[in-house]
Every structure is written in structure tokens, then in C-alpha cells.
């Protein structure tokens, strides 16, 4: 991966970033939840997306959540 590229983004054949869908876009399509998996513990949960701002890029939800398990330090 080239330096300066965001791993949570897609890029076209010319290297230009493709804008990800936002939480608002997902809501407009009727989605009200997101399925997420903890990186450390591999816990899989479904969370409501109504607590996130509409302009938040959907892939960035992962940056805003923290596992509620006791070993949460391993889930980030």
C-alpha cells in the first residue's frame, strides 16, 4: 500500500479515492443497523446506527465503537 492511503477507503485505477457511503446514505436505503466484529476478540454484534451522525463515512463506524466486554482492551 502506498503511503498516505487510507486502508478504510477504496481507490480507482488512477489512485483517486472513491467516496464511501455515509451513515445517512445507509439510512436512506432503509438500513438501521450495522454488523461489526471486534478485531481482538472477534466478538460479532449488530448495533443500531441511529447514534452516529449522518455525514460519518460508514466504514469509520469502527473508529467510534469500543467493545463492552471485560477484555475490551484486546478488542480495539
CNS distance restraints for C-alpha pairs under 8 A (distance, minus, plus):
assign (resid   1 and name CA) (resid   5 and name CA) 7.17 0.50 0.50
assign (resid   5 and name CA) (resid   9 and name CA) 7.89 0.50 0.50
assign (resid   8 and name CA) (resid  59 and name CA) 6.24 0.50 0.50
assign (resid   8 and name CA) (resid  60 and name CA) 7.50 0.50 0.50
assign (resid   9 and name CA) (resid  17 and name CA) 6.77 0.50 0.50
assign (resid   9 and name CA) (resid  18 and name CA) 6.95 0.50 0.50
assign (resid   9 and name CA) (resid  19 and name CA) 7.55 0.50 0.50
assign (resid   9 and name CA) (resid  20 and name CA) 6.77 0.50 0.50
assign (resid   9 and name CA) (resid  59 and name CA) 7.87 0.50 0.50
assign (resid  10 and name CA) (resid  17 and name CA) 5.95 0.50 0.50
assign (resid  10 and name CA) (resid  18 and name CA) 5.39 0.50 0.50
assign (resid  10 and name CA) (resid  19 and name CA) 7.67 0.50 0.50
assign (resid  10 and name CA) (resid  20 and name CA) 7.57 0.50 0.50
assign (resid  11 and name CA) (resid  15 and name CA) 5.36 0.50 0.50
assign (resid  11 and name CA) (resid  16 and name CA) 5.30 0.50 0.50
assign (resid  11 and name CA) (resid  17 and name CA) 4.40 0.50 0.50
assign (resid  11 and name CA) (resid  18 and name CA) 5.28 0.50 0.50
assign (resid  12 and name CA) (resid  16 and name CA) 5.46 0.50 0.50
assign (resid  12 and name CA) (resid  17 and name CA) 6.50 0.50 0.50
assign (resid  12 and name CA) (resid  18 and name CA) 6.49 0.50 0.50
assign (resid  20 and name CA) (resid  57 and name CA) 6.01 0.50 0.50
assign (resid  20 and name CA) (resid  58 and name CA) 6.91 0.50 0.50
assign (resid  20 and name CA) (resid  59 and name CA) 7.40 0.50 0.50
assign (resid  21 and name CA) (resid  25 and name CA) 5.83 0.50 0.50
assign (resid  21 and name CA) (resid  26 and name CA) 7.03 0.50 0.50
assign (resid  21 and name CA) (resid  57 and name CA) 5.87 0.50 0.50
assign (resid  21 and name CA) (resid  58 and name CA) 5.79 0.50 0.50
assign (resid  22 and name CA) (resid  26 and name CA) 6.46 0.50 0.50
assign (resid  22 and name CA) (resid  54 and name CA) 6.47 0.50 0.50
assign (resid  22 and name CA) (resid  55 and name CA) 5.62 0.50 0.50
assign (resid  22 and name CA) (resid  56 and name CA) 5.38 0.50 0.50
assign (resid  22 and name CA) (resid  57 and name CA) 4.10 0.50 0.50
assign (resid  22 and name CA) (resid  58 and name CA) 4.78 0.50 0.50
assign (resid  23 and name CA) (resid  27 and name CA) 6.24 0.50 0.50
assign (resid  23 and name CA) (resid  49 and name CA) 7.25 0.50 0.50
assign (resid  23 and name CA) (resid  52 and name CA) 7.13 0.50 0.50
assign (resid  23 and name CA) (resid  53 and name CA) 6.90 0.50 0.50
assign (resid  23 and name CA) (resid  54 and name CA) 4.91 0.50 0.50
assign (resid  23 and name CA) (resid  55 and name CA) 6.31 0.50 0.50
assign (resid  23 and name CA) (resid  56 and name CA) 5.70 0.50 0.50
assign (resid  23 and name CA) (resid  57 and name CA) 6.13 0.50 0.50
assign (resid  23 and name CA) (resid  58 and name CA) 5.12 0.50 0.50
assign (resid  24 and name CA) (resid  28 and name CA) 6.16 0.50 0.50
assign (resid  24 and name CA) (resid  53 and name CA) 7.57 0.50 0.50
assign (resid  24 and name CA) (resid  54 and name CA) 4.08 0.50 0.50
assign (resid  24 and name CA) (resid  55 and name CA) 6.18 0.50 0.50
assign (resid  24 and name CA) (resid  56 and name CA) 7.73 0.50 0.50
assign (resid  25 and name CA) (resid  29 and name CA) 6.47 0.50 0.50
assign (resid  25 and name CA) (resid  54 and name CA) 7.67 0.50 0.50
assign (resid  26 and name CA) (resid  30 and name CA) 6.59 0.50 0.50
assign (resid  26 and name CA) (resid  31 and name CA) 5.41 0.50 0.50
assign (resid  26 and name CA) (resid  32 and name CA) 7.72 0.50 0.50
assign (resid  26 and name CA) (resid  58 and name CA) 7.80 0.50 0.50
assign (resid  27 and name CA) (resid  31 and name CA) 4.98 0.50 0.50
assign (resid  27 and name CA) (resid  32 and name CA) 6.15 0.50 0.50
assign (resid  32 and name CA) (resid  48 and name CA) 5.83 0.50 0.50
assign (resid  32 and name CA) (resid  49 and name CA) 5.66 0.50 0.50
assign (resid  32 and name CA) (resid  50 and name CA) 6.84 0.50 0.50
assign (resid  33 and name CA) (resid  46 and name CA) 6.33 0.50 0.50
assign (resid  33 and name CA) (resid  47 and name CA) 5.35 0.50 0.50
assign (resid  33 and name CA) (resid  48 and name CA) 4.26 0.50 0.50
assign (resid  33 and name CA) (resid  49 and name CA) 5.19 0.50 0.50
assign (resid  33 and name CA) (resid  50 and name CA) 7.99 0.50 0.50
assign (resid  34 and name CA) (resid  46 and name CA) 5.52 0.50 0.50
assign (resid  34 and name CA) (resid  47 and name CA) 5.42 0.50 0.50
assign (resid  34 and name CA) (resid  48 and name CA) 6.40 0.50 0.50
assign (resid  34 and name CA) (resid  49 and name CA) 6.45 0.50 0.50
assign (resid  35 and name CA) (resid  44 and name CA) 7.12 0.50 0.50
assign (resid  35 and name CA) (resid  45 and name CA) 5.81 0.50 0.50
assign (resid  35 and name CA) (resid  46 and name CA) 4.34 0.50 0.50
assign (resid  35 and name CA) (resid  47 and name CA) 6.46 0.50 0.50
assign (resid  36 and name CA) (resid  44 and name CA) 5.76 0.50 0.50
assign (resid  36 and name CA) (resid  45 and name CA) 5.57 0.50 0.50
assign (resid  36 and name CA) (resid  46 and name CA) 6.20 0.50 0.50
assign (resid  36 and name CA) (resid  47 and name CA) 7.50 0.50 0.50
assign (resid  36 and name CA) (resid  62 and name CA) 7.58 0.50 0.50
assign (resid  37 and name CA) (resid  42 and name CA) 5.49 0.50 0.50
assign (resid  37 and name CA) (resid  43 and name CA) 5.38 0.50 0.50
assign (resid  37 and name CA) (resid  44 and name CA) 4.38 0.50 0.50
assign (resid  37 and name CA) (resid  45 and name CA) 6.47 0.50 0.50
assign (resid  38 and name CA) (resid  42 and name CA) 4.68 0.50 0.50
assign (resid  38 and name CA) (resid  43 and name CA) 5.21 0.50 0.50
assign (resid  38 and name CA) (resid  44 and name CA) 6.67 0.50 0.50
assign (resid  38 and name CA) (resid  67 and name CA) 6.94 0.50 0.50
assign (resid  38 and name CA) (resid  75 and name CA) 5.04 0.50 0.50
assign (resid  38 and name CA) (resid  76 and name CA) 6.66 0.50 0.50
assign (resid  39 and name CA) (resid  74 and name CA) 7.76 0.50 0.50
assign (resid  39 and name CA) (resid  75 and name CA) 5.35 0.50 0.50
assign (resid  39 and name CA) (resid  76 and name CA) 6.09 0.50 0.50
assign (resid  40 and name CA) (resid  74 and name CA) 4.75 0.50 0.50
assign (resid  40 and name CA) (resid  75 and name CA) 4.04 0.50 0.50
assign (resid  40 and name CA) (resid  76 and name CA) 6.35 0.50 0.50
assign (resid  41 and name CA) (resid  74 and name CA) 6.28 0.50 0.50
assign (resid  41 and name CA) (resid  75 and name CA) 5.19 0.50 0.50
assign (resid  42 and name CA) (resid  75 and name CA) 7.50 0.50 0.50
assign (resid  52 and name CA) (resid  56 and name CA) 7.02 0.50 0.50
assign (resid  52 and name CA) (resid  61 and name CA) 7.79 0.50 0.50
assign (resid  56 and name CA) (resid  60 and name CA) 6.87 0.50 0.50
assign (resid  56 and name CA) (resid  61 and name CA) 7.57 0.50 0.50
assign (resid  57 and name CA) (resid  61 and name CA) 7.38 0.50 0.50
assign (resid  60 and name CA) (resid  64 and name CA) 7.12 0.50 0.50
assign (resid  61 and name CA) (resid  65 and name CA) 6.76 0.50 0.50
assign (resid  66 and name CA) (resid  72 and name CA) 7.05 0.50 0.50
assign (resid  66 and name CA) (resid  75 and name CA) 7.35 0.50 0.50
assign (resid  66 and name CA) (resid  76 and name CA) 6.50 0.50 0.50
assign (resid  67 and name CA) (resid  72 and name CA) 5.07 0.50 0.50
assign (resid  67 and name CA) (resid  75 and name CA) 5.97 0.50 0.50
assign (resid  67 and name CA) (resid  76 and name CA) 7.24 0.50 0.50
assign (resid  68 and name CA) (resid  72 and name CA) 6.09 0.50 0.50
assign (resid  71 and name CA) (resid  75 and name CA) 7.19 0.50 0.50
assign (resid  72 and name CA) (resid  76 and name CA) 6.97 0.50 0.50
